[in-house]
Amino acid sequence: MEITYKNTSALSLIFTFILFISSLNLSFSTTICNTNDKNVLLGIKSQFNNASVFTTWDPITDCCKNWSGIECNSNGRVTMLAVSDTNDVIGEIPTSVVNLPFLQFFTFAVFPGVSGTIPPAIAKLTNLVHLDFSLDSLTGPIPDFLGQLKNLDVIDLSGNRFTGQIPASLGRLTKLRSANLGSNQLSGPIPASLGMIKSLEQLYIYINNLSGPIPASLAQLPKLNELSLFQNQLTGSIPESFGSFKNPALNIDLSSNNLSGPIPSSFGKAKITALVLSKNKFSGDASFLFGKDKTVLTTMDLSNNIFKFDFSNVDLSPGLKNLDISHNMIFGSLPEKLGQLPLQRLDVSFNQLCGQIPTGRRLKQFSPTKFSNNTCLCGLPLPACT
């Protein structure tokens, strides 16, 4: 069947109008990369000898639409430069990024061939909210001028070779939510000024050479939910102020330091999800860290200290999944409730515990070594009581 149209001119006008409207919509929705920004990016590509991570950065295509790791605002200005994870990017952090005035997200990470220091030009990127130089090979001190980046929300400098002290100026980053300075060679004290960042939710300064006491000011961080200070050379004890943490779900790892003394009783008031205090020199009674009111507690690691208290009547949290009290001087018996917990990891070895190991299906999964070297523990998985 053949269909004929009597008014072809009218249809032609309608078709032309539709094309015109479509072209208008296309022009409104298409973002064209700013020429200056594009030239800056091409210069960065050239600086690193056209490394593989820049393969899609083709000068004949639109950097806002076709280049990996690049995003733009509605005016075609580059707001994100995020490239990472290759071995053929060799050199230093490109200072030409200062010519990307609208840059908000800057990730130049997992480049083992990127070395040198953080260039002062970074301080001029005042719109930055996200800065990630993790797992590069950067050296020198963490520069004081980073405290000028007042809009920073996230900073990750972990896994480099930074030395020197943590600059107190970071305390001026009042919008910061996450700071990761872990796995470097930083030394000196943790600056008390970090306690001024009321927006801070995660603070990671693990695996460094930090010394001195833990600042009491960190307890003033109302939103803090992750505090990781493990494997440093910190001394003193846990500050009394740590009992005033407001966050209802807090993970704290202070393991592998030189911390000592008793745990302040005020710390028992903190609502902690995971607490790792292993490989220190803590002493005294820590039984108040447990309790059925600790409803969010899932992990407790007190191993390799010199704690000494009666474990018999400790009221264990019903949600406890990981418990390690090994290598202490803890005495008494194992609470009957231990066999009812949803345990995934358990170690009570090398203490002064005695008596029958509680029965429970979950306890049978653990090796005898997890109960060994106590005064007189008995029953499965150890030999029967006599």
N, C-alpha and C positions, 0 to 999 in steps of 0.2 A: 504494500500500500504506500502511495506517495503522498506526502503532505505538502501543500503549497501555502504560502503566506501572501496575503493580498497587500499588506502595508509594510513593505520591506524598509522604506526610509524611516518610518517611526521606530521600527525595531533596531535599525542601525543607530539612531540617536540614543535609544535606551542603552544599547550595548556600549556605546562610546561613553555615556555618563557613568555606567558601572565601572568601566576601566579607569575613568578619572578619579572616582571615589576610592577605588582600590589603591591607586597610586598615592593618593593623599594619606590613606591609612598606613601604607608601607613607609612613606617618608616620615610619619610621626613615630612609628615603632622602631625604625632602624637607628641604631646608635653608630655613629662614625667616629672612629678613634681620632683623638686630637693629634695633629701632625707633630707638634713638639714632643708630646708624650711618646708617640711612636718612635721618633728618632732617638729619644733617650733609651728606650728598650732595645732598639737595634744596636745602639752603642754598647749596651751591657752584653748583648749576644756576641758582638765582635770582641769585646774585652776578654771573653772566655773562649775565644777561638771556635765559635759556633758549636759549643758542646751539645751533646745529645739531648739534654733537657730542654734546649731551645729549638728543637727541630720544627715545631709548628709555627715558629715566629718568622713567617714568610713576609717580606716587605711588600708583596703585591696583594696581601689579604688584610682584612680589617682586624686590628689587634684586639678590639673589644669583642669580636664574635668568634674568631678562629684560633686565637693563641692560647695554648694551655697555660694555666696559672695566672691569667690576666682577667680582671673584671673592671668594668667602667661604670661611671654614673650616667645619668640620662643626657649629660652634655658631652659624653665621649672622653671624659677625663679619667685617667687610670686611678682606681681606688684600691686595687689589690695586685700585688706581685708576690706569688707564692710558688716557688720552685724548690725541689728537694730531691735527694736520694740518687746521686750518681757519682762516680769516681773521676769523671773527666772534667769537672768544674774545678779549676786550679787557679788560685790567685787570692785576692783580698776582697772584702766586702766592697761592692762598687759604690764609690762616693757620688756618682752621677744620679743616684736615686733622689738626691736633694732637689733635682729638677722635675720631680713628680709631686707637685705641691698638694695634690688631693689624695695622696696615698694614705690609706687607713690600715691595710693589712700587708705586712712585709714578712714573708717567710723565705729565708735563705738557709736551709737546714739540711743536715745529713750529707754534707759535702766534706769528706775527710781532707780534700785538697785545698780547702779554703782556710787560710791562716792569717796571721797579723792581728791587729787590734781592731776594736770597734771604732770606726772613724767619727770624728766630731761632727761631720755633716749630718749624721743621724739626728742630732739634737734639733735640726731645723725642720724635721718632719712632724710638725706640731699637731697634725691630724691623726697621727698613728694611734690606733686602739689595740693593735696586735703586733707584737714583735717576737719573732722566733728565729734564733740563730743556734738552735740545739744541734748537737752531734756534728759540729764542725771541728776545726782545729785551732780555734782562736786563742790568743794568749794576751798577756798583760793584765792590768787591773780592770775590773768592771768600772767604766767611767762614771764620774760624778755627774756628768751632764745628762745622763739618762733621767735624772730627777726632773728635768725640764719638760718631759713628755707627759704633760698633765692629763691627757686623755687616754693613756694606756689602760687597757682592761686586762691584757695578758702579756706577760713577758717570760720567755723561756730561753735561758742561756745555758741549759744543762749539757753535760757531756763535752765540755771543752777543756781548756787548760788555763783558765783564768787564775790569777794569783792575787795576793794582796787582800785587803779587807773589803767587806761589803760596804758600799758607800751609804752613809746615813741619809743622803739626799733621796734615796728610794722611798723614804717615809713621806715624801711630798706627793707621791702618786696616789692621790685620794680616790681615784676611780678604779684602782687595781683590784681585780678579783683573784688572779692566780699568778704566783711568782715561783719559777723553778730555776734555782741556781745550783742544782745538785750535780754531783760528779765533776767537780773541778778541783782546784788546789787552793781554795780560799782559806785564809787564816784570820786570826784575831777574833774579837767578840762578835756576837750577833747584835747589831745596833738596836737599841731600845726604841728608836724612831719607827721601826716597823709596826709597833703597836699603835701607831697613829692612823694606820690605813684601815678605817672602819669598814670598808667594803671588802676587805680581803677574806677569801674563802679557802684558798689553798696556799700553803707555804711549804716549799720543798727546798731544803738546804742540806740534803744528805750527801755522804761520801765527800767530805772536805777535811780541812785541818782546823776547823773552828775551835776556839778555846774559850775559857771563862764560863760564867754561869748562864743559864737560860733566862732571858729577860722576863721579869714579872709582867712587863707591859703587854706581852702577847696575850694575856688573859683578857685584855681590853678589846679584843677583836670579836664583836658580837656575832659575826657570820662565819667564823672559822670552822671548817669541817674536816680539814686535812692539815696535820702538822707533822712533817717528816724531817727529823734531825739526826737520823741514825748515821753511825760510822763517822764520828768526829772525835774531838778531844775535849768535849764539854765537861765541866766540873761543877761541884755543888750538888744541890738536890733539886727536886721539883718545887717551884715557887708556891708559897701558900696561896697566892692569888689564883692558881689554876683551878681552884674549886669554884670559881665564879664564871667559868665558861658558860655562855648562854645557849649555844647551839645544841639542840636535842640529839644530834647524831654526830659524834666527833671521833675521828681516827687519829691516834697519836702514836708515833714511833720514835722512841728515844734510845733505841738499842745501840750497843757497841760504842759507848762513850766511857767516861771516867766519873760518871755521876755516883753519888754516895749518900749515906745517911738514911734516915727513915723517910717514908712517904708521908707528907703532911696529911692529917686527918681531913682537912678541908677538901682535899682532892677527891674524897669519896662522894662529894656532892655533884661532881661533874657527870653529865650524861654521856657516857662514852660507848661507842660501838666497838672499837678495837683499840686495845692498849698493849703496846709492845715495849717492855722495859729490859729485855734480856741483855746479858753481857755488860753489866755495870757492877757497882759495888753497893747496891741498895741493901739496907738491913732493916731489922725490926719486923713489925706486924703489918701485913698488907691484907688481912682478912676483910677489912672494911671496903675493899675495892669490889668485893663480890656482894651478892644479895639478890633476893627475888624481886626487889624493886628495880633492879638494873635491867629493865625489860628490853633495852636495845643492845645490850652487851652480847656480842657474838665471838669475840676473840680476846683472850688474855694470855700473855706470854711474860712470865716472871722469871724465866730460866736464867741460870748462871749468874746468880746474885748470892747474897748471904741472908736472905729473909729467914726469919725464925718465928713461927706461930703455929698454933694448933689448928689443923685442917678439919678436925672431926665434925665441928658444928657449923662449918662455913655453909651458908645458904646460897647455892649456886643458881645463877640466872637460868631460867627455863629455855632461853634461846641460845645458850652457849654451844658453839660448834667447834671451837679450837681452844684447847687448854694445855699450856705447858708451864709446869712449875718445877721442872727438873733442875738438878744441881743447885739445891739450896739446903737449908737446915730445918725444913718444915716437918713437923711431927704430928702425932695423933693418927687417926684412921681416915680412910677415904669415905666421904659422905655417901649414904645409901642412894641419894638422888643422882649420883654420878652415872649410874646405870640406866637412868631414864632420859638422859640428855641426847640431843641429836648430834652427837660428836662425830667429827670428821678427822680430827687430829687430837691426840692425847699423849702426854709424856709426864709422868710423875716420878721418874727414876732419880736415883742419887739424892735421896732425902733420908729422913728418919721415921718414915711412916711404918705403921704396924697394923696387923689385923687382917680380916677377911676382905678380899677385893669384892665389891658389890657385884651382884649378878645383873646381867643385862645383855640383850642380843647385840647391841652396838659395841660393847666392851670386848666381845670375842674377836673382833676384827683386828685388834691391836696386838703387836708382837710382845712376847714376854720381856723384851729389853726395855719396853716403855714403862715397866713396873719394877725393874731390877734395881739392885744396890740400895735397898731400903733396910731398915732394922729388922722387920719381921712381917712384911706383907706376904700373904699366902692366898691360895685359891686361884682358879683359872684366870689368866693363862699361866700362872706360876704353879708350882707344886701345891698339892692340897694342904690345908691346915691340919695340924696334929693336936 
